[in-house]
Amino acid sequence: MTDQTRWGIHEVQTRNKAIKYRRDLVAKAMETVIMLDETGITDLMIQIEAEYERKYGSNKADRNIL
């Protein structure tokens, strides 16, 4: 058994909770996706790609000012 008073235990537990929460969100989303038909899944993919591009798509070179 791990000593719960050791330094860093709280950070590890918080990180593990965040990972579990993210996995639970994905599992819940997949339950809904299973109920969609082809056009619904296609629309969802387009929206996910747009959101991904908005969050992570900009190139690092675009942020640098010379």
LUMNU-724977 format. One record per residue (C-alpha): y, x, z; residue number from 1. Coordinates in nm, 4 decimals, padded with zeros to 6 digits, always signed. Each point is the difference from the previous one (the first is absolute). Last residue first. Layout:
BEGIN
@north Y; east X; up Z; num NUM
...
//
This chain:
BEGIN
@north +03.8353; east +00.9517; up -03.7161; num 66
@north -00.0888; east -00.3188; up +00.1803; num 65
@north -00.3662; east -00.0399; up +00.0805; num 64
@north -00.1240; east -00.3571; up +00.0294; num 63
@north -00.1110; east -00.0293; up -00.3634; num 62
@north -00.2128; east +00.3141; up +00.0332; num 61
@north -00.2009; east -00.1723; up +00.2704; num 60
@north -00.1032; east -00.2668; up -00.2535; num 59
@north +00.0421; east -00.3616; up +00.0898; num 58
@north -00.3256; east -00.1923; up +00.0058; num 57
@north -00.0714; east -00.0249; up +00.3703; num 56
@north +00.1644; east -00.3151; up +00.1331; num 55
@north +00.1210; east -00.1791; up -00.3140; num 54
@north -00.2969; east +00.1197; up -00.2058; num 53
@north -00.2388; east -00.1249; up +00.2672; num 52
@north +00.1798; east -00.3352; up +00.0102; num 51
@north -00.0173; east -00.0333; up -00.3792; num 50
@north -00.3680; east +00.1001; up -00.0049; num 49
@north -00.0780; east -00.2550; up +00.2718; num 48
@north +00.1849; east -00.2739; up -00.1901; num 47
@north -00.1828; east +00.0784; up -00.3240; num 46
@north -00.3345; east +00.0114; up +00.1810; num 45
@north +00.0696; east -00.3378; up +00.1624; num 44
@north +00.0768; east -00.1583; up -00.3358; num 43
@north -00.3267; east +00.1377; up -00.1399; num 42
@north -00.1938; east -00.1234; up +00.3027; num 41
@north +00.1468; east -00.3468; up -00.0411; num 40
@north -00.0748; east +00.0004; up -00.3722; num 39
@north -00.3639; east +00.0943; up +00.0601; num 38
@north -00.0682; east -00.2553; up +00.2747; num 37
@north +00.0885; east +00.0435; up +00.3645; num 36
@north -00.2342; east -00.0747; up +00.2945; num 35
@north -00.1196; east +00.3612; up +00.0263; num 34
@north +00.3628; east +00.1091; up +00.0201; num 33
@north +00.0462; east -00.1962; up +00.3238; num 32
@north -00.2860; east +00.1745; up +00.1784; num 31
@north +00.1273; east +00.3270; up -00.1465; num 30
@north +00.3383; east -00.0545; up +00.1663; num 29
@north -00.1676; east -00.0466; up +00.3393; num 28
@north -00.1997; east +00.3203; up -00.0478; num 27
@north +00.3136; east +00.1915; up -00.1022; num 26
@north +00.1899; east -00.1243; up +00.3037; num 25
@north -00.2928; east +00.0890; up +00.2285; num 24
@north -00.0086; east +00.3519; up -00.1452; num 23
@north +00.3726; east +00.0414; up +00.0679; num 22
@north -00.0399; east -00.1267; up +00.3586; num 21
@north -00.2949; east +00.2361; up +00.0560; num 20
@north +00.2050; east +00.2980; up -00.1239; num 19
@north +00.2928; east -00.0990; up +00.2226; num 18
@north -00.2309; east -00.0385; up +00.3001; num 17
@north -00.1497; east +00.3447; up -00.0671; num 16
@north +00.3478; east +00.1549; up -00.0149; num 15
@north +00.0964; east -00.1645; up +00.3304; num 14
@north -00.3226; east +00.1192; up +00.1640; num 13
@north +00.0564; east +00.3545; up -00.1209; num 12
@north +00.3610; east -00.0030; up +00.1206; num 11
@north -00.1067; east -00.1344; up +00.3415; num 10
@north -00.2640; east +00.2715; up +00.0342; num 9
@north +00.2500; east +00.2751; up -00.0810; num 8
@north +00.0197; east +00.1603; up +00.3439; num 7
@north -00.3025; east -00.0695; up +00.2151; num 6
@north +00.0172; east -00.2939; up +00.2402; num 5
@north -00.2765; east -00.1966; up -00.1723; num 4
@north -00.2564; east +00.2725; up +00.0750; num 3
@north -00.2614; east -00.0527; up -00.2684; num 2
@north -00.3446; east -00.1278; up +00.0918; num 1
//
